[in-house]
Amino acid sequence: MPEQKTIERARADKRAGKSASTQAGEFVKEEVERVRAGKHGVRSAKQAVAIGLSEARRAGVDLKPPAKGKTSEATRRKAAKDTAAGQGRKQAGASSESKTKRSRTTTAVLKREGTAGASGKAMAKQAKSAAERRPASSRSAAAKKAAQTRAARSHQTHR
């Protein structure tokens, strides 16, 4: 369950007109912090990001499921389920007793994992490999946008 301040930061991002992925970034950041604090572990940086995105969808962030062919069908189904849960739609599924049991089991499994998956080095490696999968034009556009944002921010502080 995400912290209230994380949900509030995501809502603030939405009010500011920021993208869904930026809003979801708040949840990913919180998840990484939870792992670093030792609340539970992850096998990889990718898993920490996936948990954060799942939390974001369940909290109502309008994040699209991954495109067909990018991930497994099971992952796409899970993303669709999380989105539905975030929109407040009822789901026919397991009883609350088995949900509690599954939740407890998941937490126990995560607690057995290490925290190295959310280290700075692991996150940097994940970010770099994710960027490599994007086309050069996309990376270039992101860099130009970042440079503009930096320029705008420095003008604001020097007035």
N, CA, C and O of each residue as an XYZ file, in Angstrom:
636
protein
N       0.842     -1.185      0.000
C       0.000      0.000      0.000
C       0.888      1.251      0.000
O       1.730      1.410      0.884
N       0.707      2.136     -0.983
C       1.558      3.330     -1.033
C       1.228      4.318      0.097
O       0.106      4.358      0.602
N       2.215      5.092      0.468
C       2.012      6.098      1.513
C       1.147      7.223      0.960
O       1.114      7.465     -0.247
N       0.449      7.905      1.865
C      -0.463      8.990      1.468
C       0.297     10.125      0.779
O      -0.205     10.723     -0.173
N       1.510     10.421      1.261
C       2.276     11.535      0.675
C       2.698     11.213     -0.767
O       2.824     12.114     -1.597
N       2.913      9.925     -1.057
C       3.266      9.520     -2.421
C       2.074      9.750     -3.347
O       2.226     10.278     -4.449
N       0.894      9.350     -2.892
C      -0.333      9.552     -3.678
C      -0.548     11.045     -3.899
O      -0.931     11.469     -4.990
N      -0.301     11.837     -2.863
C      -0.482     13.291     -2.964
C       0.495     13.893     -3.979
O       0.123     14.770     -4.758
N       1.758     13.416     -3.966
C       2.752     13.931     -4.927
C       2.347     13.579     -6.354
O       2.509     14.387     -7.269
N       1.816     12.359     -6.541
C       1.367     11.936     -7.872
C       0.187     12.792     -8.333
O       0.102     13.164     -9.503
N      -0.717     13.100     -7.412
C      -1.869     13.956     -7.752
C      -1.412     15.365     -8.121
O      -1.957     15.994     -9.028
N      -0.400     15.846     -7.399
C       0.156     17.177     -7.695
C       0.762     17.184     -9.101
O       0.613     18.151     -9.847
N       1.450     16.083     -9.452
C       2.018     15.957    -10.799
C       0.915     16.000    -11.845
O       1.065     16.625    -12.896
N      -0.209     15.323    -11.544
C      -1.331     15.290    -12.495
C      -1.918     16.694    -12.658
O      -2.215     17.123    -13.773
N      -2.083     17.402    -11.543
C      -2.622     18.775    -11.603
C      -1.698     19.684    -12.397
O      -2.150     20.607    -13.076
N      -0.385     19.413    -12.305
C       0.598     20.229    -13.029
C       0.649     19.852    -14.512
O       1.400     20.450    -15.283
N      -0.156     18.854    -14.907
C      -0.227     18.452    -16.310
C       0.911     17.555    -16.740
O       1.212     17.448    -17.929
N       1.550     16.904    -15.768
C       2.671     16.028    -16.112
C       2.158     14.672    -16.595
O       1.021     14.289    -16.317
N       3.006     13.962    -17.316
C       2.601     12.695    -17.934
C       2.338     11.612    -16.895
O       2.760     11.711    -15.743
N       1.624     10.570    -17.339
C       1.291      9.449    -16.461
C       2.558      8.766    -15.950
O       2.610      8.332    -14.799
N       3.584      8.669    -16.810
C       4.817      7.997    -16.390
C       5.535      8.811    -15.308
O       6.200      8.242    -14.442
N       5.401     10.142    -15.357
C       5.998     10.993    -14.322
C       5.261     10.779    -13.005
O       5.876     10.690    -11.942
N       3.930     10.697    -13.091
C       3.121     10.442    -11.894
C       3.500      9.087    -11.296
O       3.648      8.952    -10.082
N       3.656      8.083    -12.169
C       4.002      6.729    -11.718
C       5.402      6.700    -11.107
O       5.683      5.877    -10.236
N       6.268      7.585    -11.557
C       7.631      7.666    -11.045
C       7.681      7.864     -9.541
O       8.613      7.402     -8.882
N       6.676      8.553     -8.988
C       6.610      8.769     -7.538
C       6.485      7.433     -6.803
O       7.087      7.231     -5.748
N       5.687      6.523     -7.384
C       5.469      5.213     -6.760
C       6.714      4.328     -6.895
O       7.056      3.571     -5.987
N       7.379      4.439     -8.048
C       8.608      3.662     -8.270
C       9.670      4.124     -7.275
O      10.373      3.313     -6.673
N       9.771      5.439     -7.115
C      10.740      6.015     -6.176
C      10.469      5.507     -4.757
O      11.392      5.138     -4.032
N       9.189      5.493     -4.373
C       8.829      5.014     -3.032
C       9.217      3.540     -2.858
O       9.717      3.146     -1.805
N       8.983      2.736     -3.892
C       9.289      1.305     -3.827
C      10.789      1.077     -3.662
O      11.216      0.233     -2.876
N      11.578      1.839     -4.411
C      13.045      1.730     -4.317
C      13.489      2.097     -2.903
O      14.356      1.440     -2.328
N      12.889      3.151     -2.346
C      13.231      3.568     -0.980
C      12.871      2.488      0.036
O      13.614      2.259      0.991
N      11.723      1.819     -0.169
C      11.291      0.748      0.737
C      12.311     -0.399      0.727
O      12.642     -0.958      1.772
N      12.801     -0.735     -0.469
C      13.790     -1.822     -0.583
C      15.090     -1.395      0.085
O      15.699     -2.169      0.823
N      15.512     -0.164     -0.173
C      16.763      0.321      0.422
C      16.673      0.390      1.939
O      17.672      0.219      2.637
N      15.462      0.642      2.447
C      15.263      0.710      3.900
C      15.201     -0.684      4.522
O      15.210     -0.826      5.744
N      15.137     -1.709      3.675
C      15.134     -3.076      4.170
C      13.751     -3.619      4.507
O      13.636     -4.657      5.159
N      12.689     -2.919      4.064
C      11.325     -3.408      4.344
C      11.106     -4.753      3.635
O      10.481     -5.663      4.179
N      11.628     -4.852      2.430
C      11.645     -6.125      1.700
C      12.720     -6.037      0.638
O      13.330     -4.980      0.471
N      12.969     -7.120     -0.086
C      14.013     -7.120     -1.106
C      13.432     -7.321     -2.492
O      12.226     -7.523     -2.642
N      14.279     -7.268     -3.498
C      13.892     -7.540     -4.884
C      15.024     -8.285     -5.566
O      16.182     -8.183     -5.160
N      14.687     -9.029     -6.596
C      15.730     -9.758     -7.323
C      16.510     -8.834     -8.240
O      17.705     -9.026     -8.466
N      15.817     -7.822     -8.769
C      16.472     -6.921     -9.722
C      15.830     -5.549     -9.665
O      14.771     -5.365     -9.065
N      16.488     -4.592    -10.297
C      15.946     -3.232    -10.381
C      14.629     -3.255    -11.154
O      13.702     -2.502    -10.855
N      14.567     -4.130    -12.149
C      13.365     -4.263    -12.973
C      12.155     -4.638    -12.117
O      11.049     -4.145    -12.339
N      12.378     -5.517    -11.136
C      11.286     -5.949    -10.270
C      10.812     -4.789     -9.388
O       9.612     -4.628     -9.168
N      11.742     -3.991     -8.889
C      11.377     -2.830     -8.064
C      10.524     -1.861     -8.878
O       9.528     -1.333     -8.383
N      10.922     -1.631    -10.133
C      10.171     -0.743    -11.027
C       8.785     -1.323    -11.291
O       7.793     -0.594    -11.271
N       8.711     -2.630    -11.538
C       7.435     -3.287    -11.827
C       6.467     -3.181    -10.648
O       5.273     -2.950    -10.842
N       6.976     -3.348     -9.435
C       6.126     -3.236     -8.244
C       5.602     -1.807     -8.126
O       4.425     -1.587     -7.837
N       6.489     -0.840     -8.354
C       6.096      0.569     -8.295
C       5.026      0.914     -9.315
O       4.077      1.632     -9.002
N       5.171      0.404    -10.543
C       4.185      0.671    -11.593
C       2.847      0.036    -11.254
O       1.793      0.617    -11.511
N       2.893     -1.157    -10.678
C       1.670     -1.846    -10.266
C       0.941     -1.018     -9.202
O      -0.275     -0.839     -9.268
N       1.699     -0.516     -8.225
C       1.122      0.332     -7.165
C       0.492      1.587     -7.774
O      -0.589      2.011     -7.366
N       1.183      2.174     -8.755
C       0.683      3.388     -9.401
C      -0.649      3.130    -10.093
O      -1.596      3.904     -9.950
N      -0.710      2.031    -10.846
C      -1.957      1.688    -11.549
C      -3.090      1.468    -10.558
O      -4.216      1.910    -10.786
N      -2.790      0.778     -9.449
C      -3.807      0.482     -8.441
C      -4.248      1.741     -7.700
O      -5.346      1.791     -7.145
N      -3.381      2.760     -7.695
C      -3.720      4.024     -7.033
C      -4.476      4.968     -7.964
O      -4.876      6.061     -7.560
N      -4.671      4.536     -9.225
C      -5.480      5.338    -10.139
C      -4.715      6.128    -11.180
O      -5.318      6.916    -11.908
N      -3.403      5.943    -11.276
C      -2.632      6.622    -12.322
C      -3.005      5.980    -13.655
O      -3.000      4.756    -13.783
N      -3.326      6.805    -14.638
C      -3.818      6.309    -15.920
C      -2.659      5.872    -16.812
O      -2.354      6.513    -17.817
N      -2.025      4.776    -16.428
C      -0.838      4.269    -17.109
C      -1.235      3.118    -18.018
O      -1.846      2.149    -17.567
N      -0.892      3.218    -19.287
C      -1.274      2.172    -20.240
C      -0.512      0.877    -19.966
O       0.628      0.907    -19.503
N      -1.152     -0.267    -20.258
C      -0.402     -1.527    -20.120
C       0.676     -1.600    -21.200
O       0.555     -0.931    -22.226
N       1.725     -2.393    -20.994
C       2.785     -2.472    -22.003
C       2.249     -2.963    -23.352
O       1.290     -3.734    -23.406
N       2.870     -2.513    -24.419
C       2.418     -2.868    -25.772
C       2.572     -4.365    -26.018
O       3.406     -5.032    -25.405
N       1.748     -4.872    -26.927
C       1.797     -6.291    -27.268
C       3.186     -6.624    -27.818
O       3.722     -5.908    -28.663
N       3.755     -7.723    -27.322
C       5.076     -8.126    -27.792
C       6.209     -7.592    -26.945
O       7.323     -8.114    -27.001
N       5.943     -6.548    -26.152
C       6.999     -5.981    -25.298
C       7.210     -6.837    -24.056
O       8.335     -7.020    -23.589
N       6.095     -7.361    -23.528
C       6.169     -8.211    -22.338
C       5.263     -9.420    -22.531
O       4.583     -9.548    -23.549
N       5.265    -10.296    -21.545
C       4.437    -11.506    -21.635
C       2.956    -11.134    -21.511
O       2.603    -10.064    -21.015
N       2.124    -12.031    -21.966
C       0.671    -11.837    -21.898
C       0.237    -11.738    -20.440
O      -0.670    -10.972    -20.113
N       0.879    -12.509    -19.560
C       0.539    -12.491    -18.130
C       0.787    -11.100    -17.536
O      -0.014    -10.609    -16.740
N       1.891    -10.476    -17.923
C       2.230     -9.141    -17.428
C       1.205     -8.123    -17.906
O       0.793     -7.243    -17.150
N       0.794     -8.248    -19.172
C      -0.205     -7.326    -19.723
C      -1.546     -7.490    -19.011
O      -2.246     -6.515    -18.739
N      -1.891     -8.756    -18.712
C      -3.150     -9.027    -17.996
C      -3.107     -8.421    -16.596
O      -4.081     -7.828    -16.133
N      -1.953     -8.579    -15.923
C      -1.780     -8.034    -14.566
C      -1.907     -6.517    -14.598
O      -2.542     -5.928    -13.724
N      -1.301     -5.880    -15.607
C      -1.374     -4.420    -15.740
C      -2.821     -3.975    -15.954
O      -3.260     -2.981    -15.376
N      -3.562     -4.716    -16.789
C      -4.967     -4.386    -17.046
C      -5.795     -4.537    -15.770
O      -6.683     -3.729    -15.499
N      -5.496     -5.581    -14.987
C      -6.196     -5.823    -13.716
C      -5.916     -4.693    -12.722
O      -6.819     -4.207    -12.041
N      -4.647     -4.287    -12.656
C      -4.259     -3.199    -11.748
C      -4.956     -1.898    -12.132
O      -5.419     -1.156    -11.266
N      -5.028     -1.624    -13.437
C      -5.690     -0.421    -13.924
C      -7.165     -0.451    -13.538
O      -7.710      0.546    -13.064
N      -7.809     -1.602    -13.743
C      -9.223     -1.758    -13.389
C      -9.432     -1.518    -11.896
O     -10.394     -0.862    -11.495
N      -8.530     -2.052    -11.080
C      -8.633     -1.867     -9.631
C      -8.480     -0.392     -9.270
O      -9.152      0.107     -8.368
N      -7.597      0.295     -9.978
C      -7.370      1.719     -9.732
C      -8.537      2.593    -10.142
O      -8.747      3.669     -9.583
N      -9.307      2.118    -11.137
C     -10.481      2.876    -11.606
C     -11.709      2.542    -10.754
O     -12.791      3.083    -10.979
N     -11.533      1.640     -9.768
C     -12.627      1.309     -8.865
C     -13.595      0.279     -9.399
O     -14.687      0.116     -8.854
N     -13.211     -0.430    -10.470
C     -14.098     -1.455    -11.022
C     -13.957     -2.731    -10.205
O     -12.856     -3.119     -9.814
N     -15.072     -3.364     -9.959
C     -15.076     -4.622     -9.196
C     -14.547     -5.742    -10.068
O     -14.779     -5.767    -11.277
N     -13.840     -6.661     -9.451
C     -13.293     -7.804    -10.182
C     -13.797     -9.098     -9.576
O     -13.784     -9.279     -8.358
N     -14.236     -9.985    -10.433
C     -14.593    -11.320     -9.948
C     -13.285    -12.062     -9.757
O     -12.462    -12.125    -10.671
N     -13.093    -12.614     -8.591
C     -11.812    -13.282     -8.375
C     -11.825    -14.114     -7.122
O     -12.864    -14.616     -6.695
N     -10.668    -14.252     -6.546
C     -10.501    -15.107     -5.377
C     -11.196    -14.504     -4.161
O     -11.452    -13.301     -4.108
N     -11.495    -15.357     -3.189
C     -12.131    -14.892     -1.961
C     -11.134    -14.045     -1.169
O      -9.928    -14.107     -1.406
N     -11.649    -13.260     -0.233
C     -10.768    -12.375      0.533
C      -9.781    -13.188      1.374
O      -8.672    -12.730      1.647
N     -10.187    -14.400      1.785
C      -9.304    -15.243      2.594
C      -8.065    -15.642      1.792
O      -6.940    -15.555      2.284
N      -8.287    -16.082      0.543
C      -7.142    -16.489     -0.273
C      -6.324    -15.280     -0.714
O      -5.119    -15.397     -0.937
N      -6.976    -14.104     -0.844
C      -6.245    -12.873     -1.172
C      -5.279    -12.529     -0.047
O      -4.131    -12.160     -0.295
N      -5.752    -12.654      1.195
C      -4.915    -12.352      2.355
C      -3.737    -13.309      2.409
O      -2.603    -12.912      2.678
N      -4.028    -14.582      2.147
C      -2.985    -15.612      2.185
C      -1.942    -15.329      1.103
O      -0.741    -15.432      1.350
N      -2.412    -14.968     -0.107
C      -1.501    -14.677     -1.214
C      -0.657    -13.450     -0.903
O       0.547    -13.436     -1.160
N      -1.286    -12.429     -0.354
C      -0.588    -11.193     -0.009
C       0.515    -11.473      1.000
O       1.632    -10.974      0.867
N       0.190    -12.284      2.019
C       1.158    -12.617      3.062
C       2.316    -13.427      2.482
O       3.475    -13.220      2.841
N       1.988    -14.344      1.587
C       3.011    -15.188      0.952
C       3.945    -14.337      0.104
O       5.164    -14.500      0.159
N       3.367    -13.424     -0.684
C       4.164    -12.534     -1.538
C       5.140    -11.723     -0.695
O       6.319    -11.609     -1.032
N       4.643    -11.164      0.398
C       5.490    -10.364      1.286
C       6.623    -11.219      1.855
O       7.770    -10.778      1.930
N       6.284    -12.445      2.254
C       7.302    -13.346      2.815
C       8.382    -13.666      1.788
O       9.566    -13.714      2.122
N       7.978    -13.885      0.545
C       8.933    -14.176     -0.529
C       9.839    -12.971     -0.769
O      11.054    -13.117     -0.905
N       9.241    -11.776     -0.821
C      10.031    -10.562     -1.052
C      11.009    -10.309      0.087
O      12.105     -9.794     -0.138
N      10.624    -10.664      1.300
C      11.506    -10.444      2.452
C      12.760    -11.313      2.386
O      13.796    -10.969      2.955
N      12.652    -12.440      1.687
C      13.820    -13.322      1.550
C      14.823    -12.811      0.507
O      15.974    -13.245      0.485
N      14.388    -11.902     -0.341
C      15.277    -11.374     -1.387
C      16.224    -10.333     -0.790
O      15.977     -9.792      0.288
N      17.301    -10.068     -1.506
C      18.275     -9.075     -1.058
C      17.874     -7.666     -1.449
O      16.883     -7.464     -2.150
N      18.649     -6.692     -0.991
C      18.345     -5.288     -1.288
C      19.260     -4.717     -2.377
O      19.124     -3.553     -2.754
N      20.182     -5.529     -2.878
C      21.143     -5.046     -3.881
C      20.449     -4.660     -5.190
O      20.986     -3.867     -5.964
N      19.258     -5.217     -5.442
C      18.522     -4.931     -6.674
C      18.098     -3.483     -6.797
O      17.806     -3.011     -7.896
N      18.058     -2.760     -5.662
C      17.652     -1.355     -5.699
C      18.821     -0.421     -5.387
O      18.620      0.753     -5.076
N      20.044     -0.949     -5.474
C      21.213     -0.103     -5.217
C      21.361      0.912     -6.346
O      20.792      0.753     -7.425
N      22.119      1.933     -6.079
C      22.338      2.971     -7.090
C      22.915      2.392     -8.372
O      22.523      2.767     -9.477
N      23.853      1.470     -8.199
C      24.519      0.835     -9.339
C      23.509      0.037    -10.171
O      23.505      0.124    -11.399
N      22.650     -0.744     -9.494
C      21.652     -1.567    -10.187
C      20.633     -0.692    -10.920
O      20.243     -0.997    -12.047
N      20.205      0.398    -10.274
C      19.215      1.293    -10.886
C      19.816      1.998    -12.106
O      19.145      2.181    -13.122
N      21.090      2.391    -11.991
C      21.765      3.063    -13.103
C      21.898      2.117    -14.299
O      21.698      2.517    -15.446
N      22.236      0.863    -14.014
C      22.389     -0.137    -15.072
C      21.047     -0.374    -15.770
O      20.984     -0.490    -16.994
N      19.974     -0.444    -14.971
C      18.635     -0.648    -15.517
C      18.222      0.548    -16.397
O      17.687      0.365    -17.490
N      18.476      1.761    -15.910
C      18.122      2.968    -16.661
C      18.868      3.020    -17.993
O      18.303      3.381    -19.026
N      20.146      2.652    -17.946
C      20.982      2.678    -19.153
C      20.493      1.652    -20.175
O      20.386      1.954    -21.363
N      20.195      0.432    -19.704
C      19.736     -0.611    -20.639
C      18.355     -0.275    -21.196
O      18.053     -0.600    -22.344
N      17.507      0.382    -20.378
C      16.175      0.785    -20.843
C      16.307      1.874    -21.913
O      15.568      1.884    -22.897
N      17.259      2.787    -21.705
C      17.480      3.869    -22.669
C      18.008      3.323    -23.993
O      17.653      3.812    -25.066
N      18.863      2.300    -23.902
C      19.441      1.701    -25.111
C      18.373      1.083    -26.019
O      18.548      0.994    -27.234
N      17.264      0.660    -25.404
C      16.179      0.064    -26.194
C      15.343      1.110    -26.921
O      14.553      0.777    -27.804
N      15.518      2.380    -26.546
C      14.765      3.455    -27.202
C      15.556      3.972    -28.400
O      16.786      3.934    -28.391
N      14.859      4.456    -29.435
C      15.586      4.979    -30.597
C      16.341      6.266    -30.253
O      16.002      6.970    -29.302
N      17.363      6.551    -31.046
C      18.205      7.729    -30.810
C      17.380      9.012    -30.830
O      17.632      9.922    -30.041
N      16.393      9.092    -31.728
C      15.568     10.302    -31.843
C      14.814     10.564    -30.540
O      14.683     11.710    -30.110
N      14.325      9.504    -29.924
C      13.589      9.629    -28.663
C      14.507     10.111    -27.541
O      14.138     10.980    -26.752
N      15.720      9.526    -27.482
C      16.692      9.927    -26.456
C      17.108     11.373    -26.655
O      17.247     12.128    -25.692
N      17.305     11.752    -27.905
C      17.716     13.116    -28.231
C      16.635     14.117    -27.830
O      16.931     15.171    -27.267
N      15.375     13.776    -28.126
C      14.254     14.658    -27.785
C      14.154     14.833    -26.271
O      13.894     15.934    -25.785
N      14.360     13.745    -25.527
C      14.304     13.810    -24.063
C      15.410     14.702    -23.525
O      15.193     15.475    -22.592
N      16.607     14.595    -24.118
C      17.741     15.407    -23.677
C      17.485     16.890    -23.954
O      17.791     17.748    -23.125
N      16.917     17.182    -25.134
C      16.613     18.581    -25.480
C      15.579     19.167    -24.524
O      15.699     20.310    -24.085
N      14.559     18.363    -24.207
C      13.505     18.809    -23.284
C      14.092     19.065    -21.899
O      13.737     20.042    -21.239
N      14.998     18.175    -21.458
C      15.637     18.329    -20.152
C      16.479     19.598    -20.115
O      16.493     20.313    -19.114
N      17.175     19.871    -21.209
C      18.013     21.073    -21.279
C      17.153     22.326    -21.184
O      17.529     23.291    -20.519
N      15.996     22.314    -21.850
C      15.070     23.462    -21.797
C      14.555     23.666    -20.380
O      14.477     24.792    -19.889
N      14.208     22.565    -19.734
C      13.698     22.631    -18.359
C      14.758     23.203    -17.434
O      14.468     24.044    -16.583
N      15.999     22.735    -17.610
C      17.110     23.249    -16.790
C      17.293     24.742    -17.015
O      17.479     25.500    -16.063
N      17.239     25.162    -18.271
C      17.427     26.576    -18.604
C      16.324     27.415    -17.966
O      16.590     28.473    -17.396
N      15.091     26.939    -18.064
C      13.958     27.669    -17.490
C      14.103     27.779    -15.979
O      13.794     28.818    -15.396
N      14.568     26.716    -15.350
C      14.723     26.708    -13.889
C      15.831     27.670    -13.460
O      15.683     28.379    -12.464
N      16.928     27.697    -14.196
C      18.033     28.580    -13.815
C      17.640     30.051    -13.999
O      18.110     30.910    -13.253
N      16.793     30.346    -14.973
C      16.325     31.733    -15.161
C      15.439     32.162    -13.990
O      15.476     33.318    -13.568
N      14.649     31.231    -13.472
C      13.759     31.530    -12.356
C      14.560     31.832    -11.083
O      14.205     32.737    -10.328
N      15.618     31.088    -10.849
C      16.393     31.255     -9.604
C      17.286     32.494     -9.625
O      17.633     33.022     -8.569
N      17.664     32.967    -10.825
C      18.590     34.112    -10.912
C      17.889     35.449    -11.006
O      18.545     36.462    -11.250
N      16.607     35.489    -10.826
C      15.892     36.771    -10.899
C      15.866     37.490     -9.595
O      15.301     38.579     -9.502
